[in-house]
């Protein structure tokens, strides 16, 4: 299926008044192997605040922790939070104001304790198709780590517990994470969630 066909068949609505282009973004959690990632398509008028909410849903986070966007010499966050002299309001900043070229990277950090760092890569900038569907996920792989698992080291301990359930420390970790499956990813269910 071509990229254009993917867009037309993806779940969602254009909801992009005033937009000229669409960004195909690949969102990848850094420092994890194999990678956990999502590919999304959004209009250039999408705000960073909107992107925060999309990332939360697309990756599978609960949204109970602080976050920020970063790029060289600039930081963006919720309007009631300050980031010093460089801080900017994510709800007043459209993607087209910060993302201007293919291969550009924007960073998004969620949960300053666990420090989940997401790399947002601009894979493509394409003319907006008025009949297309936007603010959707096109592809992805693997489940988001459980909230409050201790960042990358805690996540790796969980994976080790799943690989070796009879190890001395595994029982407690496996009970804590419940039925979490690190390989789970359901594109159709995710796009239903993004439509809500």
Secondary structure, DSSP 8 states (H G I E B T S, - for coil): --HHHHHHHSSSB---TT--EEEEEEEEETT-SS--EEEEEEETT-BHHHHHHHHHHHHT----S-EEEEETTEEEE-TTS--GGGEEEGGG-BHHHH--STT-EEEEEE-TTTTEEEEEEEEEEEE--TTS-BSEEEEEES----TTS-HHHHHHHHHHHHHTTTSTTHHHHHHHHTT--TT---HHHHHHHHH-
